[in-house]
Amino acid sequence: MSKLDSKIPAGPLKDKWKNHKDHMNLVAPNNRDKIDIIVVGTGLAGGSAAATLAEQGYNVKAFCYQDSPRRAHSIAAQGGINAAKNYQGDGDSTYRLFYDTIKGGDYRAREANVYRLAEVSANIIDQCVAQGVPFGREYGGQLDNRSFGGVQVKRTFYAKGQTGQQLLLGAYSAMSRQIGKGRIKMYNRHEMMDLVIVDGKARGIIARNLVTGEIERHSAHAVVIASGGYGNVYFLSTNAMGSNVSAAWKIHKKGAYFANPCYVQIHPTCIPVHGTQQSKLTLMSESLRNSGRIWVPKKKEDAEAIRAGKLRPENIKEEDRDYYLERRYPAFGNLVPRDVASRAAKERCDAGYGIENNDTQEGVYLDFSTEIMKKGREAAIEKHIHNPTDQQIYDLGKNWVEEKYGNLFVMYEKITADDPYKTPMKIYPAVHYTMGGVWVDYNLQSTIPGCFVIGEANFSDHGANRLGASALMQGLADGYFVLPYTIADYLSADIRTGAIPTNSSSFDEAEKGIKEKIDFFLNNNGTHSVDYFHKRLGNIMWNKVGMGRTPEGLREAIKEIEEVRNDFWKNVKVPGDNDGMNTELEKAFRVADFLELGQLMAIDALHRNESCGGHFREDHATKDGEAERDDINYKYVGAWEYQGGDINAEVLHKEELIYDNIEVKTRSYK
């Protein structure tokens, strides 16, 4: 029998969440100020949770390693947030959002959680509008929607290309109000170093003040982890350079199972890598696929000429362009899901049609010329301009595109020095989001009692591939509308517990372990920097645990990562001391965790003998190169239990996925 109890409520799918809320235990308002809650991470998930819990009357301690919650990586989510409001009248519904999300995740997500996500999605928009989030609006004043990959309706609400930033400011304003009331105690520039467990329950954390170097003890009746994903295990990703897995990995090592670590999302529209010294990749929003068409030259000689700088893409005739997504997937075209679009780009570049003059010649075009002329003609008709010139049409169309995506075009031009209105954008897939994460039950509680995990840090809602604009939806759903109910059910037994003391042996042991590691890093007479090892790890991960995976490559990766890890502990050099800011020391702890996680990711990818979503095993592909699932043997969540320093010894637990409300079938976007 599985050790995993998902605690999915009984009853019809559409009634599960309502009935569950109706029968959960509560903490009365007059008792909430007796309860302390720690929230680690203050992006959209953590920020919304901290604000809501404080508003309800709990004492919240919020921790972020940035200098302000406004700098959380949620700010980088440009394109939009999904919700099933059907403002466009094009057939959307709660069920359709639920179905699209399950299908987009290649039938590897938990049915009950995804339906709840779709159910509460509409509330998120109302909440954010009330906070003043400036969503785009139509002429009549109604909120506008755009399309995103993997769906055939318009359900994505947006604020130009700044949706994540605006939503984060909404959550931060709600937090600020509670900070002002004293209900949230904010710990900026603090990093969680370990979880403290007392009598089998999560009761606090050890944190390091990143400015002074001081090691601090913080207690609470429950701990919420909202620290984001682990894409930076690849070194190069679209994540902020500080994004890391450490909070999630620390609780894994204390008993929280880590689920589906091999499920990594490769985003198709990233600015290509330009050199070996690059340390960060830049994402161009998926919303651009609404208006842009993706192509490569049909002729290899044209691709070679472009790479050599002898030919401009504008000069390639329409009939000599291969709009390969439209060719392969006529029903969805450029709006296929991210995993499908990414693999298709890799296939064209592997075949020699890449257009970027970099080490790997990997790059394709995202072209807006068709949309500019189309919208220009529509605008000319609307303005009663008879027989407009091509220049007039172009100018009108450019104005329309600029209004929709202007800041994204400015960003692209500043980075590349190319004007994307005239020259197609160069894009190529890159690591973006991670669907794996800490295993949680229906209540968002990990296998450690009292330790809850929300947002991208948990594995919960996206299966093997996340649809665009669903990250913001999940983060805010968890923080505003799910966790405040489920954590109260757990905390209802703690109203007589009293404050949790920090002078116990559990806190002593945790603090001692952290101080010993700090001493090791600062006194190890190594020869290589932290980044040296991180880059070595990233190179292995991208080449062997990236878009295309083989059993041979994964076995090599497991062995090679272990070698890098052993070398790291022998030869890493961390300069400076612990009496103040030391960013190299910060990175050393994070990369140590990445090295362990990377090995587990390869192990997880090797054990899963199928292709599904972002996990593409080249030995499990159809004749036309699509993912080939094995629903008989692998329709489960793979949750790993830590067994000590030997990552190869981790134990796999399986949560079977049962679909009573949808038909499981091969994904098709053709």
VOGU-3710 file (C-alpha; in Angstrom, 3 decimals, decimal comma):
1> mskldskipa> 0,000/0,000/0,000  1,279/3,480/-0,862  2,580/5,647/1,966  1,078/8,640/0,149  -2,372/9,778/1,260  -3,566/12,494/-1,095  -6,628/13,190/1,125  -8,806/13,814/-1,926  -12,384/14,336/-0,685  -15,078/11,884/-1,701
11> gplkdkwknh> -18,043/12,865/-3,854  -18,602/14,342/-7,313  -15,691/16,325/-8,741  -17,588/19,609/-8,931  -18,605/19,352/-5,258  -15,335/18,176/-3,686  -13,879/21,559/-2,753  -17,162/23,045/-1,567  -17,987/20,044/0,609  -14,421/19,899/1,918
21> kdhmnlvapn> -14,562/23,549/2,991  -17,946/22,982/4,619  -16,561/20,277/6,889  -13,086/21,544/7,758  -12,175/22,612/11,269  -11,823/26,349/11,819  -9,800/28,680/14,016  -12,129/31,286/15,497  -11,177/34,931/14,866  -10,499/35,538/18,567
31> nrdkidiivv> -7,985/32,663/18,616  -5,989/33,478/15,493  -3,588/35,883/17,185  -2,414/32,924/19,289  -1,055/31,266/16,147  2,263/32,022/14,410  2,837/31,102/10,754  6,128/31,330/8,859  5,952/31,983/5,113  9,183/31,413/3,177
41> gtglaggsaa> 9,125/33,239/-0,146  7,089/36,335/-0,993  6,341/36,017/-4,689  2,765/35,660/-5,857  2,083/32,466/-3,892  3,862/33,495/-0,690  2,845/37,138/-0,864  -0,843/36,372/-1,375  -0,756/33,740/1,388  1,004/36,029/3,867
51> atlaeqgynv> -1,401/38,893/3,156  -4,503/36,713/3,426  -3,428/34,893/6,590  -2,503/38,179/8,262  -5,794/39,734/7,172  -7,532/36,827/8,899  -5,712/37,637/12,127  -2,777/35,201/12,300  0,720/36,352/13,228  2,779/35,964/10,069
61> kafcyqdspr> 6,548/35,998/9,721  7,481/36,412/6,042  10,989/35,738/4,713  12,530/36,705/1,379  16,153/36,702/0,271  15,615/39,792/-1,877  15,672/43,314/-0,475  11,909/43,550/-1,078  9,045/41,191/-1,997  8,627/43,355/-5,094
71> rahsiaaqgg> 11,779/41,734/-6,529  10,385/38,180/-6,508  10,756/36,292/-9,781  6,962/36,423/-10,235  7,640/39,875/-11,657  9,042/38,233/-14,793  5,795/36,466/-15,782  4,882/38,717/-18,662  2,050/37,214/-20,646  -1,008/36,808/-18,463
81> inaaknyqgd> -3,124/34,796/-16,041  -5,804/32,265/-16,943  -9,359/32,311/-15,617  -12,577/30,702/-16,850  -14,809/33,776/-17,042  -15,798/33,340/-20,712  -15,868/37,081/-21,324  -15,258/36,393/-25,005  -18,305/34,141/-25,294  -16,243/31,565/-27,164
91> gdstyrlfyd> -17,248/28,491/-25,178  -14,984/28,637/-22,135  -16,057/27,142/-18,801  -14,652/25,783/-15,558  -14,717/22,295/-17,037  -12,912/23,373/-20,217  -10,140/25,077/-18,241  -9,863/21,944/-16,099  -9,748/19,701/-19,180  -7,230/21,858/-21,057
101> tikggdyrar> -4,942/21,893/-18,004  -5,092/18,107/-17,555  -4,560/17,531/-21,288  -1,777/20,131/-21,462  -0,033/18,315/-18,603  -0,244/15,100/-20,652  -2,573/13,417/-18,138  -0,051/13,431/-15,326  -1,786/15,805/-12,873  -4,181/15,087/-10,012
111> eanvyrlaev> -7,767/15,515/-11,203  -9,256/16,971/-8,008  -6,557/19,638/-7,577  -6,823/20,816/-11,175  -10,588/21,106/-11,020  -10,322/23,173/-7,835  -7,788/25,408/-9,573  -10,193/26,003/-12,463  -13,059/26,532/-10,032  -11,394/29,324/-8,041
121> saniidqcva> -9,724/30,965/-11,049  -12,547/33,454/-11,630  -12,245/34,708/-8,037  -8,603/35,609/-8,638  -9,482/38,129/-11,337  -12,105/39,806/-9,157  -9,619/39,971/-6,274  -6,918/41,532/-8,433  -9,253/44,054/-10,064  -10,309/45,134/-6,566
131> qgvpfgreyg> -6,618/45,652/-5,755  -6,254/47,920/-8,766  -4,358/45,602/-11,124  -4,566/47,402/-14,518  -5,708/44,550/-16,724  -6,107/45,293/-20,417  -9,618/46,296/-21,422  -11,696/46,318/-24,584  -13,248/49,416/-26,118  -16,404/49,023/-23,998
141> gqldnrsfgg> -14,465/48,766/-20,744  -14,743/45,009/-20,250  -11,570/43,106/-19,379  -9,817/41,855/-22,495  -8,425/38,363/-23,077  -5,714/36,902/-25,279  -4,984/33,338/-26,393  -2,195/31,151/-25,077  -0,773/27,837/-26,197  -2,710/24,598/-25,886
151> vqvkrtfyak> -6,234/26,051/-25,900  -8,802/27,157/-28,439  -10,449/29,916/-26,390  -9,351/33,308/-25,118  -9,048/33,102/-21,336  -5,797/34,889/-20,522  -6,126/38,214/-18,699  -3,134/40,495/-19,101  -1,577/43,858/-18,319  0,426/44,493/-21,504
161> gqtgqqlllg> 3,659/42,535/-21,053  3,848/43,234/-17,312  1,174/40,950/-15,877  3,369/39,297/-13,246  4,694/42,638/-12,079  1,229/44,154/-11,716  -0,163/41,109/-9,902  2,858/41,119/-7,589  2,313/44,783/-6,788  -1,294/43,921/-5,919
171> aysamsrqig> -0,191/41,189/-3,525  2,561/43,411/-2,135  0,091/46,223/-1,454  -2,055/43,756/0,503  1,057/42,644/2,389  2,121/46,223/3,075  -1,210/46,975/4,691  -0,713/44,061/7,084  2,920/44,999/7,728  1,663/48,417/8,725
181> kgrikmynrh> -0,799/46,834/11,148  1,945/44,715/12,678  0,350/41,420/11,621  3,172/40,591/9,207  6,718/40,789/10,454  8,839/41,104/7,324  12,343/39,630/7,138  13,949/40,979/3,976  17,420/39,742/2,957  16,953/36,581/5,022
191> emmdlvivdg> 17,384/33,060/3,682  15,921/29,899/5,147  18,787/27,510/5,891  16,904/24,604/7,469  13,531/23,417/8,704  13,128/22,652/12,404  10,938/19,715/13,371  9,748/19,328/16,956  7,885/16,177/17,996  7,271/15,270/14,370
201> kargiiarnl> 5,824/18,649/13,343  7,310/21,587/11,448  7,807/24,213/14,138  10,221/26,743/12,718  13,240/27,520/10,588  16,873/28,488/10,887  17,494/31,637/8,819  20,608/33,564/7,878  20,585/37,344/7,774  22,242/37,935/4,404
211> vtgeierhsa> 23,395/41,423/5,395  24,990/40,696/8,771  25,641/36,956/8,443  23,825/36,306/11,721  22,153/32,894/12,150  18,656/33,266/13,589  16,017/30,946/15,065  12,352/31,507/14,224  9,493/29,399/15,552  5,896/29,000/14,419
221> havviasggy> 2,961/26,616/14,592  3,205/25,943/10,842  5,662/26,656/8,042  4,657/27,525/4,483  7,208/27,086/1,693  6,557/29,316/-1,325  10,064/29,567/-2,737  9,468/28,931/-6,443  10,988/26,433/-8,850  14,381/24,885/-9,546
231> gnvyflstna> 15,080/25,793/-13,183  18,483/27,234/-12,282  19,829/23,710/-11,795  20,613/24,139/-15,522  22,674/27,283/-14,781  21,252/28,994/-17,886  17,514/29,528/-17,588  14,912/32,262/-17,795  14,793/32,384/-13,973  16,245/35,225/-11,945
241> mgsnvsaawk> 19,843/34,370/-11,076  18,983/34,118/-7,386  16,167/31,618/-7,906  17,049/28,345/-6,202  15,707/25,090/-4,793  17,218/25,343/-1,316  14,092/25,834/0,825  12,280/22,983/-0,921  15,361/20,766/-0,857  15,973/21,415/2,844
251> ihkkgayfan> 12,493/20,163/3,727  13,020/17,193/1,389  16,043/16,229/3,453  13,877/16,513/6,588  11,213/14,110/5,281  9,121/15,861/2,616  8,876/13,749/-0,516  10,027/15,348/-3,791  7,696/14,547/-6,682  8,302/14,302/-10,435
261> pcyvqihptc> 11,651/16,159/-10,426  12,254/15,279/-14,104  9,240/17,361/-15,238  10,909/20,548/-16,494  9,345/23,015/-18,892  11,352/24,242/-21,837  9,859/27,532/-23,049  9,911/27,966/-26,853  10,319/31,752/-27,049  13,577/32,688/-25,359
271> ipvhgtqqsk> 16,277/34,889/-26,858  18,964/32,382/-28,001  22,217/31,852/-26,130  24,845/34,179/-27,585  28,050/33,039/-25,883  29,753/30,750/-23,410  30,109/33,473/-20,759  26,393/34,211/-20,565  24,840/33,741/-17,140  21,155/34,546/-17,739
281> ltlmseslrn> 18,589/34,000/-20,498  15,738/36,345/-21,365  12,220/35,142/-22,045  9,996/36,692/-24,676  6,400/36,270/-23,543  4,317/33,430/-24,953  1,661/36,056/-25,647  3,760/37,017/-28,676  2,745/33,716/-30,281  -0,746/35,212/-30,593
291> sgriwvpkkk> 0,554/37,573/-33,237  3,882/36,134/-34,371  4,485/33,298/-36,816  7,408/30,940/-36,221  9,528/29,849/-39,171  12,908/28,785/-40,513  14,139/28,834/-44,110  13,007/25,935/-46,274  16,442/25,736/-47,886  19,540/24,852/-45,916
301> edaeairagk> 21,615/27,150/-48,078  19,416/30,072/-46,977  19,911/29,128/-43,321  23,662/28,919/-43,874  23,661/32,323/-45,595  21,723/33,877/-42,694  24,151/32,442/-40,152  27,053/33,797/-42,203  25,482/37,266/-42,295  25,081/37,164/-46,091
311> lrpenikeed> 21,265/37,130/-46,099  18,610/38,986/-44,125  15,406/37,165/-43,102  13,288/40,007/-44,531  14,663/39,149/-47,949  13,531/35,518/-47,906  10,383/35,136/-49,982  7,193/33,854/-48,392  7,282/30,636/-50,418  10,803/29,927/-49,134
321> rdyylerryp> 9,783/30,056/-45,467  8,824/26,948/-43,488  6,140/27,855/-40,964  6,726/24,471/-39,413  4,226/24,680/-36,536  1,441/25,643/-38,922  2,539/22,838/-41,229  2,687/20,146/-38,543  -0,190/21,273/-36,301  -2,816/22,984/-38,479
331> afgnlvprdv> -5,542/23,056/-35,771  -3,416/24,971/-33,245  -0,583/26,304/-35,402  1,706/28,645/-33,479  -0,378/28,146/-30,325  0,564/24,540/-29,612  1,679/23,891/-25,999  5,199/24,803/-24,970  6,654/21,306/-24,962  5,390/20,638/-28,496
341> asraakercd> 6,641/23,971/-29,863  10,037/23,522/-28,184  10,650/20,038/-29,567  9,620/21,178/-33,038  12,188/24,009/-32,927  14,894/21,596/-31,770  14,042/19,199/-34,607  14,434/21,929/-37,258  17,719/23,153/-35,797  19,089/19,633/-35,383
351> agygienndt> 18,285/19,117/-39,073  20,458/22,106/-40,019  17,899/24,881/-40,484  18,839/26,962/-37,415  19,378/30,663/-38,071  21,489/31,884/-35,141  25,248/32,298/-35,496  26,151/30,841/-32,107  28,086/27,759/-31,000  25,179/25,412/-31,664
361> qegvyldfst> 23,488/27,317/-34,549  20,222/27,064/-32,630  17,556/29,658/-33,315  14,305/30,186/-35,237  12,325/33,271/-36,206  9,225/34,782/-34,602  7,848/37,080/-37,296  5,205/39,807/-36,864  5,018/41,079/-40,442  1,792/39,192/-41,253
371> eimkkgreaa> 0,022/40,484/-38,134  1,220/44,050/-38,677  -0,211/44,149/-42,196  -3,423/42,351/-41,178  -4,152/44,715/-38,282  -3,125/47,674/-40,433  -5,719/46,795/-43,074  -8,394/46,401/-40,399  -7,485/49,784/-38,912  -7,550/51,433/-42,338
381> iekhihnptd> -11,080/50,178/-42,926  -12,136/51,317/-39,471  -10,690/54,783/-40,140  -12,325/54,944/-43,583  -8,995/55,247/-45,370  -9,684/54,248/-48,948  -6,855/52,725/-51,005  -4,269/53,037/-48,231  -0,616/52,762/-49,171  1,511/49,907/-47,881
391> qqiydlgknw> 3,288/52,375/-45,608  -0,007/53,566/-44,131  -1,076/49,982/-43,530  2,268/49,183/-41,928  2,136/52,237/-39,653  -1,395/51,468/-38,489  -0,534/47,815/-37,887  2,613/48,719/-36,019  0,597/51,013/-33,750  -1,737/48,109/-32,894
401> veekygnlfv> 1,155/45,738/-32,111  2,929/48,430/-30,111  -0,147/48,978/-27,956  -0,380/45,242/-27,203  3,272/44,300/-26,795  5,291/47,514/-26,865  7,420/46,987/-23,752  8,380/43,476/-24,929  9,571/44,841/-28,273  11,581/47,557/-26,536
411> myekitaddp> 13,189/44,954/-24,263  14,104/42,742/-27,215  15,673/45,642/-29,134  17,732/46,755/-26,129  19,140/43,233/-25,752  19,747/42,369/-29,417  19,973/45,765/-31,208  17,462/44,450/-33,781  14,141/46,225/-34,415  11,554/43,398/-34,168
421> yktpmkiypa> 8,986/45,453/-36,073  11,214/45,153/-39,139  13,434/42,131/-38,480  11,881/38,921/-37,071  12,777/38,089/-33,488  15,295/35,294/-32,971  14,074/32,757/-30,438  14,991/29,303/-29,182  13,722/27,071/-26,349  15,202/27,446/-22,863
431> vhytmggvwv> 14,575/26,123/-19,361  11,749/28,091/-17,792  9,385/26,471/-15,264  9,472/23,275/-13,220  6,354/21,166/-12,822  7,999/18,862/-10,289  8,389/19,907/-6,684  7,563/18,940/-3,134  4,725/16,409/-2,955  1,622/17,784/-1,252
441> dynlqstipg> -1,808/16,377/-0,529  -5,129/18,020/-1,422  -4,651/20,366/1,539  -1,234/21,497/0,180  0,508/19,829/3,121  3,747/17,917/2,562  4,578/14,587/4,169  5,861/16,616/7,150  2,911/17,607/9,376  2,635/21,368/9,598
451> cfvigeanfs> 4,800/22,037/6,536  2,726/23,362/3,630  4,058/24,035/0,144  2,403/26,332/-2,406  2,959/27,737/-5,890  5,756/26,477/-8,118  7,520/24,920/-5,126  4,959/22,089/-5,046  4,305/19,518/-7,772  0,591/19,909/-7,713
461> dhganrlgas> -1,385/21,157/-10,678  0,486/21,057/-13,980  1,400/17,431/-14,582  4,221/16,976/-17,081  3,788/20,305/-18,890  2,341/23,635/-17,760  0,108/25,591/-20,089  1,076/29,232/-20,475  -0,516/31,728/-18,034  -1,289/28,968/-15,515
471> almqgladgy> 1,649/29,681/-13,166  0,203/32,962/-11,923  -3,193/31,291/-11,657  -1,876/28,503/-9,426  0,249/30,778/-7,249  -2,604/33,141/-6,466  -5,177/30,344/-6,151  -3,007/28,599/-3,552  -2,253/31,789/-1,636  -5,587/33,617/-1,698
481> fvlpytiady> -8,195/30,875/-1,899  -6,882/27,426/-0,898  -4,193/27,537/1,802  -6,099/29,901/4,150  -8,815/27,226/4,448  -6,646/24,119/4,629  -4,028/25,477/7,038  -6,809/26,499/9,443  -7,978/22,884/9,538  -4,481/21,870/10,669
491> lsadirtgai> -3,980/24,790/13,081  -7,315/24,285/14,838  -5,551/21,799/17,141  -2,924/24,384/18,146  -4,946/27,155/19,796  -3,847/25,963/23,272  -0,256/25,110/22,326  1,195/28,504/23,130  4,325/30,030/21,635  6,872/27,546/20,317
501> ptnsssfdea> 10,175/27,973/22,216  13,396/28,242/20,190  15,716/26,971/22,946  14,934/23,291/22,334  17,370/20,585/21,219  15,752/20,537/17,762  16,708/24,164/17,166  20,154/23,555/18,680  20,898/20,685/16,291  19,627/22,514/13,210
511> ekgikekidf> 21,636/25,649/13,968  24,753/23,618/14,732  24,521/21,859/11,349  24,282/25,158/9,469  27,208/26,737/11,316  29,364/23,693/10,587  28,610/23,986/6,871  29,427/27,690/6,885  32,737/26,957/8,575  33,491/24,273/6,008
521> flnnngthsv> 32,830/26,529/3,006  34,842/29,447/4,371  37,805/27,294/5,406  37,966/24,855/2,507  41,178/25,547/0,580  39,687/24,846/-2,834  40,806/25,906/-6,276  37,533/26,604/-8,125  34,683/29,077/-7,716  31,078/28,083/-7,043
531> dyfhkrlgni> 30,096/29,133/-10,581  32,714/26,778/-12,030  30,825/23,812/-10,559  27,405/25,270/-11,343  28,339/25,644/-15,027  29,649/22,083/-15,164  26,395/20,846/-13,677  24,326/22,967/-16,063  26,190/21,657/-19,079  25,475/18,053/-18,080
541> mwnkvgmgrt> 21,840/18,809/-17,304  21,109/20,619/-20,582  22,845/18,074/-22,789  21,659/14,895/-21,082  18,615/15,796/-18,947  17,249/18,518/-21,226  14,831/18,502/-24,149  15,816/15,084/-25,466  16,732/12,282/-23,059  18,124/8,788/-23,662
551> peglreaike> 18,780/5,946/-21,194  22,482/6,063/-22,036  22,712/9,818/-21,578  20,825/9,698/-18,282  23,078/6,989/-16,867  26,091/9,072/-17,874  24,514/12,163/-16,280  23,941/10,389/-12,947  27,582/9,316/-12,849  28,972/12,660/-14,057
561> ieevrndfwk> 26,881/14,743/-11,640  28,103/12,605/-8,759  31,676/13,224/-9,892  31,079/16,990/-10,039  29,434/16,854/-6,637  32,397/15,025/-5,087  34,783/17,496/-6,713  32,689/20,401/-5,378  33,058/19,282/-1,762  36,812/18,822/-2,221
571> nvkvpgdndg> 37,735/21,840/-4,320  35,169/24,627/-3,954  36,611/27,956/-2,855  34,407/30,486/-1,061  36,159/33,806/-0,366  35,285/36,250/2,384  33,796/35,596/5,805  30,442/35,337/7,565  30,439/38,719/9,284  28,504/40,495/6,544
581> mntelekafr> 27,230/40,107/3,006  28,844/37,209/1,162  27,085/36,320/-2,075  29,555/33,534/-2,850  28,637/31,849/0,415  24,958/32,169/-0,497  25,625/30,550/-3,872  27,673/27,742/-2,328  24,727/26,534/-0,269  22,388/26,766/-3,266
591> vadflelgql> 24,676/24,977/-5,704  25,286/22,210/-3,153  21,532/21,609/-3,238  21,373/21,831/-7,047  24,024/19,129/-7,335  21,924/16,722/-5,282  18,697/17,655/-7,028  20,262/17,341/-10,499  21,240/13,768/-9,757  17,698/12,966/-8,568
601> maidalhrne> 16,248/14,562/-11,712  18,334/12,249/-13,885  17,362/9,226/-11,770  13,672/10,170/-12,055  13,971/10,659/-15,830  15,712/7,284/-16,208  13,092/5,378/-14,224  10,171/6,867/-16,207  10,279/4,761/-19,378  7,878/6,888/-21,361
611> scgghfredh> 7,609/10,322/-22,903  5,080/12,748/-21,463  4,932/16,525/-21,637  8,310/18,105/-20,963  9,859/14,686/-20,221  10,827/13,466/-23,704  12,620/10,162/-23,922  13,942/9,729/-27,458  13,488/5,959/-27,116  9,760/6,514/-26,498
621> atkdgeaerd> 8,611/8,558/-29,479  6,065/7,983/-32,235  7,104/7,711/-35,886  6,434/11,425/-36,408  8,450/12,450/-33,338  5,653/12,994/-30,813  5,685/11,925/-27,154  4,657/8,322/-26,542  3,118/7,831/-23,095  2,783/4,546/-21,227
631> dinykyvgaw> -0,445/4,890/-19,264  -0,431/1,261/-18,159  2,846/1,478/-16,246  3,479/5,166/-15,530  0,184/6,910/-14,835  1,338/7,970/-11,401  3,121/10,689/-9,456  6,643/9,578/-8,609  7,534/10,884/-5,134  11,045/10,337/-3,809
641> eyqggdinae> 12,020/9,876/-0,158  15,436/11,087/1,013  17,706/8,399/2,450  20,862/10,329/3,272  23,842/11,566/1,292  23,645/8,846/-1,394  21,047/10,220/-3,805  21,038/6,888/-5,654  19,465/5,345/-2,543  16,321/7,541/-2,594
651> vlhkeeliyd> 13,119/5,485/-2,386  10,328/5,915/-4,921  6,701/6,106/-3,776  3,839/6,137/-6,266  0,550/8,004/-6,136  -1,699/6,449/-8,750  -3,578/8,987/-10,869  -7,249/8,133/-11,318  -9,341/9,894/-13,961  -13,067/9,441/-13,416
661> nievktrsyk> -14,241/12,559/-15,232  -12,174/12,712/-18,413  -11,054/10,264/-21,051  -7,309/9,690/-21,068  -6,101/9,702/-24,656  -3,152/10,627/-26,826  -2,664/14,375/-26,989  -3,199/15,794/-30,442  -2,933/19,406/-31,586  -3,134/18,639/-35,288
//
